[in-house]
């Protein structure tokens, strides 16, 4: 009997979690009027997260949103609403983080 290496499970879990984050962002964006197709989000959102790790701002705030706006613009997404969805995602992260702090 052969066993799968542990990294295979880790990769699968990582893909599931990151896909859930992308789909959450798609859902949030749809709630405020962004109708860009889901595959575009699977391109733009992970790339904007990677760009956000550049040491340009504290925690990538602003950089991530600007990258998301730039990456979704070719797909016809309205810039202002994409920016608002990026800020909304950041608000979700902050609120859930504070809620976690209160619970613990």
N, CA, C and O of each residue as an XYZ file, in Angstrom:
416
protein
N       0.845     -1.168      0.000
C       0.000      0.000      0.000
C       0.900      1.243      0.000
O       1.793      1.379      0.836
N       0.646      2.136     -0.944
C       1.415      3.376     -0.988
C       0.563      4.510     -0.436
O      -0.655      4.554     -0.610
N       1.250      5.419      0.232
C       0.556      6.572      0.813
C       0.876      7.811      0.007
O       1.989      7.983     -0.491
N      -0.104      8.658     -0.110
C       0.096      9.951     -0.742
C       1.006     10.791      0.127
O       0.909     10.750      1.353
N       1.887     11.551     -0.494
C       2.687     12.475      0.329
C       1.791     13.518      1.004
O       0.738     13.877      0.478
N       2.211     13.986      2.145
C       1.422     14.955      2.913
C       1.192     16.242      2.130
O       0.169     16.902      2.312
N       2.127     16.602      1.267
C       1.989     17.867      0.538
C       0.811     17.848     -0.430
O       0.273     18.904     -0.761
N       0.400     16.659     -0.890
C      -0.747     16.578     -1.805
C      -2.014     17.038     -1.072
O      -2.796     17.822     -1.610
N      -2.206     16.558      0.128
C      -3.355     17.000      0.924
C      -3.303     18.482      1.230
O      -4.322     19.171      1.192
N      -2.115     18.967      1.531
C      -1.958     20.392      1.821
C      -2.294     21.242      0.603
O      -2.936     22.284      0.736
N      -1.871     20.812     -0.576
C      -2.171     21.550     -1.804
C      -3.672     21.558     -2.070
O      -4.235     22.587     -2.443
N      -4.314     20.417     -1.879
C      -5.761     20.330     -2.107
C      -6.509     21.256     -1.149
O      -7.402     21.993     -1.567
N      -6.150     21.218      0.121
C      -6.793     22.092      1.104
C      -6.557     23.558      0.751
O      -7.479     24.370      0.836
N      -5.347     23.899      0.361
C      -5.021     25.266     -0.017
C      -5.851     25.737     -1.204
O      -6.354     26.860     -1.205
N      -5.996     24.879     -2.216
C      -6.799     25.240     -3.388
C      -8.272     25.446     -3.015
O      -8.928     26.353     -3.529
N      -8.777     24.606     -2.129
C     -10.168     24.743     -1.700
C     -10.374     26.048     -0.936
O     -11.339     26.771     -1.186
N      -9.474     26.348     -0.010
C      -9.602     27.563      0.795
C      -9.469     28.807     -0.082
O     -10.269     29.734      0.040
N      -8.470     28.836     -0.963
C      -8.288     30.006     -1.822
C      -9.456     30.165     -2.799
O      -9.863     31.287     -3.101
N      -9.988     29.062     -3.286
C     -11.168     29.136     -4.159
C     -12.369     29.686     -3.396
O     -13.160     30.453     -3.946
N     -12.505     29.302     -2.145
C     -13.589     29.837     -1.314
C     -13.424     31.343     -1.117
O     -14.406     32.085     -1.138
N     -12.185     31.792     -0.928
C     -11.939     33.243     -0.810
C     -12.310     33.963     -2.096
O     -12.943     35.019     -2.057
N     -11.924     33.404     -3.226
C     -12.260     34.036     -4.511
C     -13.771     34.096     -4.671
O     -14.314     35.135     -5.047
N     -14.449     32.998     -4.389
C     -15.900     32.970     -4.551
C     -16.598     33.913     -3.568
O     -17.639     34.484     -3.894
N     -16.041     34.079     -2.385
C     -16.585     35.048     -1.438
C     -16.446     36.453     -2.000
O     -17.367     37.263     -1.891
N     -15.305     36.744     -2.596
C     -15.110     38.059     -3.215
C     -16.039     38.263     -4.399
O     -16.561     39.361     -4.594
N     -16.250     37.230     -5.186
C     -17.196     37.320     -6.300
C     -18.588     37.634     -5.753
O     -19.285     38.503     -6.279
N     -18.985     36.936     -4.710
C     -20.303     37.160     -4.124
C     -20.438     38.585     -3.599
O     -21.435     39.258     -3.864
N     -19.421     39.049     -2.844
C     -19.457     40.418     -2.323
C     -19.536     41.435     -3.459
O     -20.305     42.394     -3.390
N     -18.742     41.223     -4.498
C     -18.726     42.155     -5.628
C     -20.067     42.151     -6.355
O     -20.547     43.203     -6.778
N     -20.659     41.003     -6.497
C     -21.974     40.927     -7.163
C     -23.029     41.682     -6.367
O     -23.948     42.263     -6.943
N     -22.898     41.674     -5.046
C     -23.874     42.371     -4.206
C     -23.847     43.875     -4.432
O     -24.848     44.555     -4.206
N     -22.707     44.401     -4.877
C     -22.620     45.854     -5.086
C     -22.551     46.224     -6.567
O     -22.331     47.387     -6.903
N     -22.739     45.238     -7.459
C     -22.902     45.575     -8.868
C     -21.811     45.180     -9.834
O     -21.881     45.558    -11.004
N     -20.806     44.438     -9.406
C     -19.772     43.973    -10.330
C     -20.259     42.660    -10.944
O     -20.513     41.693    -10.226
N     -20.390     42.626    -12.268
C     -20.929     41.433    -12.927
C     -19.870     40.704    -13.755
O     -20.207     39.949    -14.667
N     -18.624     40.921    -13.447
C     -17.531     40.275    -14.168
C     -17.621     38.757    -13.979
O     -17.993     38.277    -12.909
N     -17.276     38.013    -15.028
C     -17.339     36.554    -14.978
C     -16.400     35.980    -13.916
O     -15.370     36.570    -13.590
N     -16.773     34.839    -13.395
C     -16.007     34.171    -12.335
C     -14.574     33.839    -12.769
O     -13.657     34.051    -11.976
N     -14.330     33.325    -13.997
C     -12.938     33.038    -14.371
C     -12.017     34.263    -14.291
O     -10.836     34.130    -13.968
N     -12.544     35.434    -14.579
C     -11.739     36.656    -14.468
C     -11.303     36.881    -13.024
O     -10.188     37.340    -12.774
N     -12.166     36.565    -12.088
C     -11.820     36.705    -10.676
C     -10.740     35.714    -10.268
O      -9.881     36.029     -9.444
N     -10.783     34.504    -10.851
C      -9.759     33.514    -10.530
C      -8.393     33.892    -11.093
O      -7.375     33.329    -10.690
N      -8.372     34.839    -12.016
C      -7.103     35.386    -12.514
C      -6.703     36.592    -11.670
O      -5.579     36.672    -11.176
N      -7.634     37.527    -11.512
C      -7.316     38.824    -10.909
C      -7.097     38.762     -9.402
O      -6.162     39.382     -8.894
N      -7.925     38.039     -8.689
C      -7.842     38.084     -7.231
C      -6.540     37.481     -6.689
O      -5.890     38.109     -5.853
N      -6.139     36.282     -7.137
C      -4.857     35.765     -6.632
C      -3.666     36.638     -7.035
O      -2.733     36.816     -6.252
N      -3.698     37.179     -8.253
C      -2.598     38.055     -8.673
C      -2.550     39.325     -7.826
O      -1.469     39.798     -7.478
N      -3.711     39.873     -7.497
C      -3.720     41.084     -6.665
C      -3.205     40.782     -5.258
O      -2.569     41.631     -4.634
N      -3.480     39.572     -4.759
C      -2.930     39.191     -3.452
C      -1.407     39.064     -3.509
O      -0.707     39.462     -2.578
N      -0.909     38.509     -4.604
C       0.552     38.400     -4.754
C       1.199     39.775     -4.858
O       2.251     40.016     -4.265
N       0.577     40.673     -5.607
C       1.104     42.033     -5.739
C       1.079     42.740     -4.388
O       1.958     43.550     -4.094
N       0.087     42.441     -3.573
C      -0.057     43.096     -2.272
C       1.074     42.762     -1.304
O       1.281     43.492     -0.334
N       1.809     41.679     -1.543
C       2.896     41.349     -0.617
C       4.156     42.164     -0.900
O       5.123     42.089     -0.142
N       4.152     42.936     -1.974
C       5.292     43.812     -2.220
C       5.395     44.827     -1.086
O       4.372     45.328     -0.619
N       6.590     45.137     -0.641
C       6.734     46.048      0.508
C       6.513     47.513      0.119
O       7.430     48.332      0.170
N       5.277     47.816     -0.269
C       4.945     49.174     -0.698
C       4.103     49.875      0.360
O       4.275     51.071      0.594
N       3.195     49.145      1.002
C       2.324     49.738      2.015
C       2.197     48.769      3.188
O       2.670     47.633      3.128
N       1.560     49.232      4.237
C       1.360     48.379      5.407
C       0.307     47.332      5.114
O      -0.855     47.666      4.884
N       0.695     46.090      5.119
C      -0.235     44.994      4.900
C      -0.819     44.926      3.501
O      -1.792     44.206      3.276
N      -0.250     45.654      2.562
C      -0.749     45.624      1.193
C      -2.041     46.388      0.985
O      -2.634     46.326     -0.092
N      -2.488     47.116      2.016
C      -3.739     47.857      1.907
C      -3.567     48.960      0.868
O      -2.600     49.719      0.904
N      -4.490     49.033     -0.029
C      -4.434     50.001     -1.123
C      -3.771     49.418     -2.350
O      -4.245     49.619     -3.468
N      -2.690     48.703     -2.157
C      -1.992     48.068     -3.273
C      -2.858     46.946     -3.841
O      -3.009     46.821     -5.057
N      -3.412     46.147     -2.967
C      -4.273     45.038     -3.385
C      -5.484     45.566     -4.148
O      -5.846     45.025     -5.193
N      -6.107     46.615     -3.633
C      -7.295     47.165     -4.275
C      -6.955     47.776     -5.637
O      -7.692     47.587     -6.605
N      -5.839     48.509     -5.710
C      -5.424     49.108     -6.983
C      -5.100     48.028     -8.014
O      -5.435     48.161     -9.191
N      -4.449     46.966     -7.565
C      -4.133     45.863     -8.473
C      -5.409     45.185     -8.961
O      -5.519     44.832    -10.135
N      -6.359     45.008     -8.069
C      -7.623     44.377     -8.443
C      -8.367     45.219     -9.482
O      -8.912     44.685    -10.448
N      -8.384     46.525     -9.277
C      -9.017     47.426    -10.236
C      -8.335     47.307    -11.594
O      -9.008     47.197    -12.619
N      -7.009     47.329    -11.606
C      -6.263     47.249    -12.861
C      -6.429     45.910    -13.555
O      -6.518     45.851    -14.782
N      -6.470     44.836    -12.782
C      -6.571     43.505    -13.373
C      -7.973     43.168    -13.874
O      -8.120     42.368    -14.798
N      -8.996     43.763    -13.281
C     -10.361     43.484    -13.725
C     -10.856     44.469    -14.783
O     -11.874     44.216    -15.427
N     -10.155     45.580    -14.970
C     -10.564     46.574    -15.971
C     -10.655     45.988    -17.384
O     -11.617     46.284    -18.092
N      -9.689     45.167    -17.821
C      -9.820     44.608    -19.182
C     -11.045     43.713    -19.372
O     -11.456     43.454    -20.503
N     -11.624     43.246    -18.281
C     -12.814     42.400    -18.363
C     -14.100     43.227    -18.319
O     -15.199     42.674    -18.270
N     -13.956     44.547    -18.336
C     -15.111     45.428    -18.364
C     -15.701     45.766    -17.011
O     -16.809     46.297    -16.935
N     -14.985     45.470    -15.948
C     -15.498     45.761    -14.605
C     -15.367     47.255    -14.321
O     -14.325     47.850    -14.598
N     -16.422     47.867    -13.767
C     -16.345     49.292    -13.431
C     -15.349     49.534    -12.297
O     -15.439     48.923    -11.232
N     -14.414     50.423    -12.542
C     -13.309     50.653    -11.601
C     -13.781     51.027    -10.192
O     -13.291     50.477     -9.206
N     -14.716     51.948    -10.102
C     -15.145     52.435     -8.785
C     -15.780     51.319     -7.961
O     -15.559     51.220     -6.754
N     -16.568     50.487     -8.625
C     -17.266     49.419     -7.904
C     -16.288     48.308     -7.515
O     -16.426     47.710     -6.448
N     -15.308     48.031     -8.368
C     -14.280     47.042     -8.018
C     -13.477     47.538     -6.819
O     -13.159     46.761     -5.919
N     -13.150     48.823     -6.804
C     -12.442     49.398     -5.661
C     -13.287     49.254     -4.397
O     -12.776     48.893     -3.337
N     -14.574     49.535     -4.519
C     -15.470     49.388     -3.366
C     -15.529     47.936     -2.891
O     -15.589     47.681     -1.688
N     -15.513     46.987     -3.823
C     -15.549     45.575     -3.414
C     -14.255     45.185     -2.704
O     -14.279     44.390     -1.764
N     -13.121     45.741     -3.150
C     -11.860     45.473     -2.468
C     -11.851     46.034     -1.054
O     -11.345     45.400     -0.128
N     -12.413     47.227     -0.892
C     -12.506     47.828      0.440
C     -13.480     47.038      1.306
O     -13.252     46.865      2.503
N     -14.552     46.566      0.707
C     -15.514     45.739      1.438
C     -14.863     44.454      1.934
O     -15.108     44.031      3.064
N     -14.033     43.827      1.094
C     -13.317     42.614      1.512
C     -12.395     42.921      2.694
O     -12.314     42.145      3.646
N     -11.704     44.057      2.623
C     -10.818     44.436      3.725
C     -11.627     44.648      5.003
O     -11.175     44.286      6.090
N     -12.805     45.227      4.882
C     -13.675     45.426      6.045
C     -14.108     44.085      6.634
O     -14.167     43.927      7.854
N     -14.409     43.121      5.763
C     -14.776     41.786      6.241
C     -13.618     41.173      7.034
O     -13.827     40.589      8.097
N     -12.402     41.309      6.511
C     -11.237     40.778      7.221
C     -11.059     41.431      8.592
O     -10.768     40.752      9.576
N     -11.232     42.737      8.647
C     -11.045     43.457      9.912
C     -12.137     43.072     10.909
O     -11.846     42.802     12.075
N     -13.386     43.045     10.458
C     -14.495     42.716     11.362
C     -14.371     41.294     11.890
O     -14.562     41.064     13.084
N     -14.059     40.344     11.033
C     -13.922     38.960     11.507
C     -12.704     38.803     12.415
O     -12.721     37.992     13.341
N     -11.661     39.567     12.157
C     -10.491     39.530     13.041
C     -10.807     40.071     14.413
O     -10.395     39.495     15.420
N     -11.536     41.174     14.466
C     -11.934     41.753     15.750
C     -12.896     40.814     16.486
O     -12.811     40.655     17.704
N     -13.807     40.197     15.734
C     -14.731     39.243     16.357
C     -13.964     38.068     16.944
O     -14.296     37.597     18.032
N     -12.953     37.593     16.246
C     -12.122     36.513     16.762
C     -11.364     36.934     18.021
O     -11.188     36.138     18.943
N     -10.918     38.191     18.052
C     -10.220     38.702     19.226
C     -11.165     38.738     20.424
O     -10.775     38.396     21.541
N     -12.392     39.149     20.189
C     -13.371     39.251     21.278
C     -13.725     37.854     21.806
O     -13.870     37.661     23.013
N     -13.860     36.898     20.907
C     -14.240     35.536     21.305
C     -13.145     34.870     22.136
O     -13.436     34.134     23.079
N     -11.889     35.131     21.782
C     -10.808     34.474     22.519
C     -10.462     35.218     23.721
O      -9.570     34.809     24.465
